Amino acid sequence: MSALKLCQGPDCHTYHTQDRLKGPKGNKTIQTRRRSNFYYGNHNFCDQRCLYDWVNKYIEQGLDHFGRTTEPKHLTEENAWSKRYEWRGSADESHRHYFLNTITREQRPLTEAQYDDSNYTLNTGE
Ligand SMILES: [Zn+2]
């Protein structure tokens, strides 16, 4: 049972649900959730409430520690390519995949394989 993860929500143990209620009769406690996996916050939280409890408690420390954004970032035309997909309902037409430049609105053709390849991009990354 040591493979079970504990929810990292600071107040998880204060939310009354049946699955958190543990222990023998007369000595029950509400406990932090333990599961083999969680779906929220990079697999660290049992639900959104616990995730946001953590965010609300630690976000200022986190921003101070890792550095705040103090200047606007710029997405240039060279890096504004986004993969798009246009579904076509009729059987004789194939779905259309294309790059769209979200600044210039230019479109460029894209094969389905290129669309599915997460490493394939037109963006220069600079
Ligand atoms: Zn939780």
Backbone and ligand atoms as CSV (ligand in chain L), in Angstrom:
chain,resi,resn,atom,element,x,y,z
A,1,MET,N,N,0.831,-1.205,0.000
A,1,MET,CA,C,0.000,0.000,0.000
A,1,MET,C,C,0.863,1.251,0.000
A,2,SER,N,N,2.181,1.102,0.053
A,2,SER,CA,C,3.046,2.269,0.103
A,2,SER,C,C,3.067,3.012,-1.232
A,3,ALA,N,N,2.536,2.377,-2.290
A,3,ALA,CA,C,2.520,3.040,-3.589
A,3,ALA,C,C,1.435,4.114,-3.668
A,4,LEU,N,N,0.564,4.152,-2.686
A,4,LEU,CA,C,-0.502,5.144,-2.729
A,4,LEU,C,C,0.056,6.546,-2.505
A,5,LYS,N,N,-0.504,7.482,-3.252
A,5,LYS,CA,C,-0.089,8.876,-3.110
A,5,LYS,C,C,-1.070,9.593,-2.206
A,6,LEU,N,N,-0.559,10.576,-1.503
A,6,LEU,CA,C,-1.417,11.425,-0.677
A,6,LEU,C,C,-1.757,12.697,-1.442
A,7,CYS,N,N,-2.993,13.090,-1.368
A,7,CYS,CA,C,-3.395,14.374,-1.944
A,7,CYS,C,C,-2.592,15.479,-1.260
A,8,GLN,N,N,-2.087,16.429,-2.061
A,8,GLN,CA,C,-1.280,17.511,-1.512
A,8,GLN,C,C,-2.105,18.727,-1.096
A,9,GLY,N,N,-3.408,18.620,-1.188
A,9,GLY,CA,C,-4.269,19.721,-0.752
A,9,GLY,C,C,-4.115,19.957,0.743
A,10,PRO,N,N,-3.826,21.194,1.154
A,10,PRO,CA,C,-3.572,21.458,2.575
A,10,PRO,C,C,-4.798,21.233,3.464
A,11,ASP,N,N,-5.983,21.276,2.869
A,11,ASP,CA,C,-7.208,21.122,3.667
A,11,ASP,C,C,-8.009,19.879,3.290
A,12,CYS,N,N,-7.366,18.972,2.547
A,12,CYS,CA,C,-8.069,17.763,2.084
A,12,CYS,C,C,-8.742,17.043,3.258
A,13,HIS,N,N,-8.054,16.974,4.388
A,13,HIS,CA,C,-8.550,16.227,5.551
A,13,HIS,C,C,-9.700,16.925,6.262
A,14,THR,N,N,-10.065,18.123,5.814
A,14,THR,CA,C,-11.153,18.837,6.481
A,14,THR,C,C,-12.477,18.699,5.723
A,15,TYR,N,N,-12.439,18.076,4.559
A,15,TYR,CA,C,-13.671,17.923,3.776
A,15,TYR,C,C,-14.315,16.583,4.094
A,16,HIS,N,N,-15.513,16.636,4.580
A,16,HIS,CA,C,-16.179,15.426,5.049
A,16,HIS,C,C,-16.816,14.663,3.893
A,17,THR,N,N,-16.191,13.551,3.542
A,17,THR,CA,C,-16.788,12.608,2.597
A,17,THR,C,C,-16.603,11.216,3.185
A,18,GLN,N,N,-17.418,10.274,2.777
A,18,GLN,CA,C,-17.332,8.906,3.317
A,18,GLN,C,C,-15.960,8.286,3.089
A,19,ASP,N,N,-15.369,8.534,1.913
A,19,ASP,CA,C,-14.090,7.870,1.619
A,19,ASP,C,C,-12.933,8.446,2.436
A,20,ARG,N,N,-13.113,9.622,3.003
A,20,ARG,CA,C,-12.053,10.196,3.854
A,20,ARG,C,C,-12.193,9.756,5.315
A,21,LEU,N,N,-13.334,9.209,5.646
A,21,LEU,CA,C,-13.596,8.824,7.029
A,21,LEU,C,C,-12.990,7.441,7.287
A,22,LYS,N,N,-11.998,7.370,8.175
A,22,LYS,CA,C,-11.259,6.109,8.383
A,22,LYS,C,C,-11.116,5.817,9.866
A,23,GLY,N,N,-10.815,4.571,10.141
A,23,GLY,CA,C,-10.525,4.170,11.513
A,23,GLY,C,C,-11.658,3.389,12.149
A,24,PRO,N,N,-11.366,2.758,13.277
A,24,PRO,CA,C,-12.362,1.939,13.969
A,24,PRO,C,C,-13.433,2.797,14.632
A,25,LYS,N,N,-14.544,2.194,14.853
A,25,LYS,CA,C,-15.666,2.889,15.492
A,25,LYS,C,C,-15.224,3.490,16.819
A,26,GLY,N,N,-15.598,4.716,17.046
A,26,GLY,CA,C,-15.218,5.394,18.269
A,26,GLY,C,C,-13.889,6.114,18.167
A,27,ASN,N,N,-13.136,5.806,17.095
A,27,ASN,CA,C,-11.831,6.449,16.918
A,27,ASN,C,C,-11.616,6.839,15.453
A,28,LYS,N,N,-12.686,7.316,14.840
A,28,LYS,CA,C,-12.611,7.667,13.417
A,28,LYS,C,C,-12.014,9.049,13.233
A,29,THR,N,N,-11.305,9.209,12.116
A,29,THR,CA,C,-10.809,10.525,11.731
A,29,THR,C,C,-11.102,10.744,10.252
A,30,ILE,N,N,-11.163,12.006,9.867
A,30,ILE,CA,C,-11.246,12.344,8.444
A,30,ILE,C,C,-9.820,12.557,7.982
A,31,GLN,N,N,-9.418,11.798,6.972
A,31,GLN,CA,C,-8.011,11.783,6.556
A,31,GLN,C,C,-7.818,12.299,5.128
A,32,THR,N,N,-6.619,12.811,4.910
A,32,THR,CA,C,-6.190,13.189,3.570
A,32,THR,C,C,-6.398,11.999,2.630
A,33,ARG,N,N,-6.913,12.270,1.434
A,33,ARG,CA,C,-7.172,11.187,0.478
A,33,ARG,C,C,-5.873,10.528,0.020
A,34,ARG,N,N,-5.923,9.211,-0.105
A,34,ARG,CA,C,-4.815,8.391,-0.574
A,34,ARG,C,C,-5.304,7.574,-1.754
A,35,ARG,N,N,-4.600,7.669,-2.864
A,35,ARG,CA,C,-4.987,6.880,-4.035
A,35,ARG,C,C,-3.748,6.517,-4.839
A,36,SER,N,N,-3.909,5.542,-5.727
A,36,SER,CA,C,-2.780,5.156,-6.578
A,36,SER,C,C,-2.464,6.255,-7.585
A,37,ASN,N,N,-3.468,7.065,-7.921
A,37,ASN,CA,C,-3.219,8.158,-8.860
A,37,ASN,C,C,-4.260,9.257,-8.675
A,38,PHE,N,N,-3.863,10.467,-9.010
A,38,PHE,CA,C,-4.792,11.600,-9.001
A,38,PHE,C,C,-4.802,12.216,-10.389
A,39,TYR,N,N,-5.852,12.949,-10.689
A,39,TYR,CA,C,-5.997,13.520,-12.027
A,39,TYR,C,C,-5.691,15.010,-12.090
A,40,TYR,N,N,-5.616,15.662,-10.962
A,40,TYR,CA,C,-5.486,17.119,-10.990
A,40,TYR,C,C,-4.074,17.576,-10.602
A,41,GLY,N,N,-3.688,18.726,-11.130
A,41,GLY,CA,C,-2.433,19.348,-10.721
A,41,GLY,C,C,-1.237,18.436,-10.886
A,42,ASN,N,N,-1.077,17.912,-12.110
A,42,ASN,CA,C,0.075,17.040,-12.381
A,42,ASN,C,C,0.067,15.808,-11.458
A,43,HIS,N,N,-1.118,15.267,-11.230
A,43,HIS,CA,C,-1.315,14.027,-10.449
A,43,HIS,C,C,-1.006,14.188,-8.964
A,44,ASN,N,N,-1.191,15.391,-8.444
A,44,ASN,CA,C,-0.912,15.618,-7.029
A,44,ASN,C,C,-2.144,15.907,-6.177
A,45,PHE,N,N,-3.290,16.113,-6.816
A,45,PHE,CA,C,-4.467,16.540,-6.062
A,45,PHE,C,C,-5.681,15.690,-6.402
A,46,CYS,N,N,-6.506,15.425,-5.376
A,46,CYS,CA,C,-7.661,14.547,-5.577
A,46,CYS,C,C,-8.789,15.234,-6.329
A,47,ASP,N,N,-8.880,16.546,-6.250
A,47,ASP,CA,C,-9.914,17.254,-6.999
A,47,ASP,C,C,-9.504,18.722,-7.166
A,48,GLN,N,N,-10.346,19.466,-7.872
A,48,GLN,CA,C,-10.018,20.873,-8.146
A,48,GLN,C,C,-10.004,21.709,-6.879
A,49,ARG,N,N,-10.869,21.383,-5.943
A,49,ARG,CA,C,-10.889,22.169,-4.711
A,49,ARG,C,C,-9.543,22.074,-4.005
A,50,CYS,N,N,-9.008,20.866,-3.871
A,50,CYS,CA,C,-7.711,20.697,-3.215
A,50,CYS,C,C,-6.595,21.369,-4.010
A,51,LEU,N,N,-6.664,21.281,-5.339
A,51,LEU,CA,C,-5.671,21.961,-6.171
A,51,LEU,C,C,-5.711,23.470,-5.913
A,52,TYR,N,N,-6.911,24.058,-5.918
A,52,TYR,CA,C,-7.003,25.504,-5.736
A,52,TYR,C,C,-6.731,25.933,-4.304
A,53,ASP,N,N,-6.998,25.063,-3.342
A,53,ASP,CA,C,-6.586,25.362,-1.963
A,53,ASP,C,C,-5.069,25.549,-1.911
A,54,TRP,N,N,-4.367,24.636,-2.594
A,54,TRP,CA,C,-2.911,24.713,-2.613
A,54,TRP,C,C,-2.453,25.981,-3.342
A,55,VAL,N,N,-3.053,26.243,-4.500
A,55,VAL,CA,C,-2.693,27.438,-5.272
A,55,VAL,C,C,-2.919,28.697,-4.439
A,56,ASN,N,N,-4.076,28.786,-3.807
A,56,ASN,CA,C,-4.378,29.989,-3.015
A,56,ASN,C,C,-3.401,30.160,-1.859
A,57,LYS,N,N,-2.953,29.062,-1.290
A,57,LYS,CA,C,-2.053,29.150,-0.150
A,57,LYS,C,C,-0.619,29.482,-0.566
A,58,TYR,N,N,-0.177,28.951,-1.722
A,58,TYR,CA,C,1.249,29.041,-2.064
A,58,TYR,C,C,1.577,29.866,-3.299
A,59,ILE,N,N,0.582,30.423,-3.953
A,59,ILE,CA,C,0.883,31.067,-5.241
A,59,ILE,C,C,1.818,32.269,-5.098
A,60,GLU,N,N,1.648,33.072,-4.067
A,60,GLU,CA,C,2.515,34.244,-3.923
A,60,GLU,C,C,3.960,33.823,-3.673
A,61,GLN,N,N,4.147,32.826,-2.809
A,61,GLN,CA,C,5.499,32.315,-2.557
A,61,GLN,C,C,6.102,31.749,-3.843
A,62,GLY,N,N,5.285,31.026,-4.601
A,62,GLY,CA,C,5.761,30.417,-5.845
A,62,GLY,C,C,6.185,31.462,-6.851
A,63,LEU,N,N,5.371,32.498,-7.023
A,63,LEU,CA,C,5.711,33.552,-7.972
A,63,LEU,C,C,6.959,34.304,-7.532
A,64,ASP,N,N,7.075,34.566,-6.232
A,64,ASP,CA,C,8.274,35.239,-5.733
A,64,ASP,C,C,9.502,34.360,-5.925
A,65,HIS,N,N,9.334,33.056,-5.711
A,65,HIS,CA,C,10.471,32.147,-5.801
A,65,HIS,C,C,10.932,31.945,-7.243
A,66,PHE,N,N,10.000,31.702,-8.155
A,66,PHE,CA,C,10.383,31.363,-9.530
A,66,PHE,C,C,10.455,32.571,-10.440
A,67,GLY,N,N,10.025,33.711,-9.960
A,67,GLY,CA,C,10.140,34.924,-10.762
A,67,GLY,C,C,8.834,35.292,-11.425
A,68,ARG,N,N,8.452,36.534,-11.226
A,68,ARG,CA,C,7.224,37.019,-11.828
A,68,ARG,C,C,7.473,37.545,-13.227
A,69,THR,N,N,6.451,37.488,-14.048
A,69,THR,CA,C,6.501,38.131,-15.345
A,69,THR,C,C,6.355,39.624,-15.109
A,70,THR,N,N,7.379,40.387,-15.500
A,70,THR,CA,C,7.350,41.830,-15.248
A,70,THR,C,C,7.284,42.638,-16.537
A,71,GLU,N,N,7.471,41.952,-17.672
A,71,GLU,CA,C,7.364,42.616,-18.967
A,71,GLU,C,C,6.469,41.744,-19.832
A,72,PRO,N,N,5.685,42.366,-20.716
A,72,PRO,CA,C,4.891,41.526,-21.615
A,72,PRO,C,C,5.789,40.675,-22.497
A,73,LYS,N,N,5.379,39.432,-22.731
A,73,LYS,CA,C,6.087,38.588,-23.684
A,73,LYS,C,C,5.496,38.849,-25.063
A,74,HIS,N,N,6.285,38.574,-26.108
A,74,HIS,CA,C,5.827,38.829,-27.469
A,74,HIS,C,C,5.873,37.554,-28.287
A,75,LEU,N,N,4.768,37.223,-28.899
A,75,LEU,CA,C,4.742,36.143,-29.867
A,75,LEU,C,C,4.893,36.762,-31.244
A,76,THR,N,N,5.996,36.455,-31.929
A,76,THR,CA,C,6.255,37.052,-33.233
A,76,THR,C,C,5.593,36.244,-34.344
A,77,GLU,N,N,5.520,36.828,-35.519
A,77,GLU,CA,C,4.940,36.129,-36.673
A,77,GLU,C,C,5.637,34.807,-36.936
A,78,GLU,N,N,6.955,34.766,-36.737
A,78,GLU,CA,C,7.724,33.541,-37.005
A,78,GLU,C,C,7.307,32.391,-36.087
A,79,ASN,N,N,6.725,32.736,-34.940
A,79,ASN,CA,C,6.354,31.698,-33.972
A,79,ASN,C,C,4.852,31.621,-33.727
A,80,ALA,N,N,4.085,32.166,-34.666
A,80,ALA,CA,C,2.635,32.223,-34.467
A,80,ALA,C,C,1.901,31.122,-35.243
A,81,TRP,N,N,2.651,30.090,-35.672
A,81,TRP,CA,C,2.010,29.004,-36.422
A,81,TRP,C,C,1.322,28.041,-35.474
A,82,SER,N,N,0.077,27.762,-35.799
A,82,SER,CA,C,-0.739,26.892,-34.967
A,82,SER,C,C,-1.366,25.818,-35.847
A,83,LYS,N,N,-1.362,24.574,-35.378
A,83,LYS,CA,C,-1.970,23.500,-36.156
A,83,LYS,C,C,-3.485,23.540,-36.018
A,84,ARG,N,N,-4.143,23.411,-37.138
A,84,ARG,CA,C,-5.604,23.444,-37.135
A,84,ARG,C,C,-6.165,22.239,-37.892
A,85,TYR,N,N,-7.403,21.978,-37.625
A,85,TYR,CA,C,-8.058,20.799,-38.142
A,85,TYR,C,C,-9.465,21.177,-38.505
A,86,GLU,N,N,-9.861,20.837,-39.709
A,86,GLU,CA,C,-11.207,21.146,-40.168
A,86,GLU,C,C,-11.905,19.845,-40.487
A,87,TRP,N,N,-12.911,19.542,-39.733
A,87,TRP,CA,C,-13.614,18.284,-39.920
A,87,TRP,C,C,-14.562,18.368,-41.102
A,88,ARG,N,N,-14.518,17.337,-41.931
A,88,ARG,CA,C,-15.433,17.308,-43.071
A,88,ARG,C,C,-16.310,16.082,-42.957
A,89,GLY,N,N,-17.587,16.316,-43.035
A,89,GLY,CA,C,-18.543,15.251,-42.750
A,89,GLY,C,C,-18.730,14.227,-43.839
A,90,SER,N,N,-18.570,14.604,-45.116
A,90,SER,CA,C,-18.897,13.650,-46.172
A,90,SER,C,C,-17.775,12.646,-46.362
A,91,ALA,N,N,-18.144,11.442,-46.742
A,91,ALA,CA,C,-17.194,10.328,-46.783
A,91,ALA,C,C,-16.146,10.483,-47.884
A,92,ASP,N,N,-16.469,11.188,-48.952
A,92,ASP,CA,C,-15.515,11.279,-50.059
A,92,ASP,C,C,-14.498,12.400,-49.859
A,93,GLU,N,N,-14.670,13.175,-48.841
A,93,GLU,CA,C,-13.703,14.227,-48.545
A,93,GLU,C,C,-12.868,13.826,-47.334
A,94,SER,N,N,-11.580,14.105,-47.371
A,94,SER,CA,C,-10.785,13.849,-46.176
A,94,SER,C,C,-10.752,15.127,-45.339
A,95,HIS,N,N,-10.490,14.957,-44.058
A,95,HIS,CA,C,-10.422,16.112,-43.179
A,95,HIS,C,C,-9.240,16.979,-43.579
A,96,ARG,N,N,-9.364,18.247,-43.338
A,96,ARG,CA,C,-8.321,19.177,-43.756
A,96,ARG,C,C,-7.458,19.571,-42.560
A,97,HIS,N,N,-6.150,19.375,-42.715
A,97,HIS,CA,C,-5.190,19.794,-41.698
A,97,HIS,C,C,-4.371,20.927,-42.273
A,98,TYR,N,N,-4.107,21.939,-41.473
A,98,TYR,CA,C,-3.323,23.062,-41.982
A,98,TYR,C,C,-2.686,23.841,-40.843
A,99,PHE,N,N,-1.652,24.570,-41.205
A,99,PHE,CA,C,-1.071,25.541,-40.286
A,99,PHE,C,C,-1.786,26.864,-40.471
A,100,LEU,N,N,-2.066,27.526,-39.375
A,100,LEU,CA,C,-2.605,28.881,-39.436
A,100,LEU,C,C,-1.662,29.787,-38.661
A,101,ASN,N,N,-1.236,30.853,-39.324
A,101,ASN,CA,C,-0.458,31.858,-38.600
A,101,ASN,C,C,-1.442,32.780,-37.906
A,102,THR,N,N,-1.432,32.756,-36.570
A,102,THR,CA,C,-2.466,33.466,-35.811
A,102,THR,C,C,-2.281,34.979,-35.835
A,103,ILE,N,N,-1.171,35.455,-36.404
A,103,ILE,CA,C,-0.981,36.903,-36.549
A,103,ILE,C,C,-1.313,37.342,-37.968
A,104,THR,N,N,-0.691,36.683,-38.958
A,104,THR,CA,C,-0.902,37.093,-40.349
A,104,THR,C,C,-2.140,36.457,-40.968
A,105,ARG,N,N,-2.659,35.409,-40.359
A,105,ARG,CA,C,-3.789,34.604,-40.837
A,105,ARG,C,C,-3.438,33.774,-42.065
A,106,GLU,N,N,-2.149,33.742,-42.458
A,106,GLU,CA,C,-1.728,32.898,-43.574
A,106,GLU,C,C,-1.956,31.432,-43.226
A,107,GLN,N,N,-2.353,30.656,-44.231
A,107,GLN,CA,C,-2.540,29.218,-44.033
A,107,GLN,C,C,-1.554,28.459,-44.900
A,108,ARG,N,N,-1.059,27.344,-44.376
A,108,ARG,CA,C,-0.180,26.481,-45.145
A,108,ARG,C,C,-0.633,25.040,-44.969
A,109,PRO,N,N,-0.558,24.250,-46.043
A,109,PRO,CA,C,-1.039,22.867,-45.963
A,109,PRO,C,C,-0.198,22.017,-45.018
A,110,LEU,N,N,-0.829,20.983,-44.498
A,110,LEU,CA,C,-0.229,20.121,-43.498
A,110,LEU,C,C,-0.794,18.723,-43.730
A,111,THR,N,N,0.052,17.719,-43.722
A,111,THR,CA,C,-0.475,16.363,-43.836
A,111,THR,C,C,-0.975,15.906,-42.463
A,112,GLU,N,N,-1.773,14.856,-42.478
A,112,GLU,CA,C,-2.286,14.338,-41.218
A,112,GLU,C,C,-1.138,13.848,-40.329
A,113,ALA,N,N,-0.119,13.230,-40.960
A,113,ALA,CA,C,1.029,12.737,-40.187
A,113,ALA,C,C,1.787,13.888,-39.529
A,114,GLN,N,N,1.944,14.987,-40.285
A,114,GLN,CA,C,2.603,16.166,-39.708
A,114,GLN,C,C,1.767,16.758,-38.579
A,115,TYR,N,N,0.459,16.738,-38.780
A,115,TYR,CA,C,-0.449,17.245,-37.741
A,115,TYR,C,C,-0.282,16.451,-36.447
A,116,ASP,N,N,-0.182,15.133,-36.581
A,116,ASP,CA,C,-0.085,14.263,-35.406
A,116,ASP,C,C,1.295,14.283,-34.762
A,117,ASP,N,N,2.308,14.706,-35.509
A,117,ASP,CA,C,3.681,14.725,-34.995
A,117,ASP,C,C,3.885,15.970,-34.123
A,118,SER,N,N,3.953,15.775,-32.808
A,118,SER,CA,C,4.024,16.924,-31.915
A,118,SER,C,C,5.348,17.666,-32.033
A,119,ASN,N,N,6.343,17.060,-32.675
A,119,ASN,CA,C,7.631,17.740,-32.863
A,119,ASN,C,C,7.667,18.563,-34.156
A,120,TYR,N,N,6.682,18.346,-35.024
A,120,TYR,CA,C,6.681,19.058,-36.297
A,120,TYR,C,C,6.061,20.428,-36.138
A,121,THR,N,N,6.835,21.452,-36.469
A,121,THR,CA,C,6.325,22.829,-36.337
A,121,THR,C,C,7.012,23.729,-37.344
A,122,LEU,N,N,6.385,24.841,-37.641
A,122,LEU,CA,C,7.026,25.869,-38.456
A,122,LEU,C,C,7.659,26.937,-37.585
A,123,ASN,N,N,7.341,26.909,-36.300
A,123,ASN,CA,C,7.855,27.931,-35.394
A,123,ASN,C,C,9.359,27.755,-35.179
A,124,THR,N,N,10.045,28.880,-35.129
A,124,THR,CA,C,11.494,28.812,-34.978
A,124,THR,C,C,11.897,28.696,-33.508
A,125,GLY,N,N,10.967,29.007,-32.630
A,125,GLY,CA,C,11.229,28.851,-31.195
A,125,GLY,C,C,12.156,29.888,-30.593
A,126,GLU,N,N,12.280,31.013,-31.272
A,126,GLU,CA,C,13.169,32.059,-30.744
A,126,GLU,C,C,12.391,33.259,-30.263
L,1,ZN,ZN,ZN,-7.601,16.304,-1.663
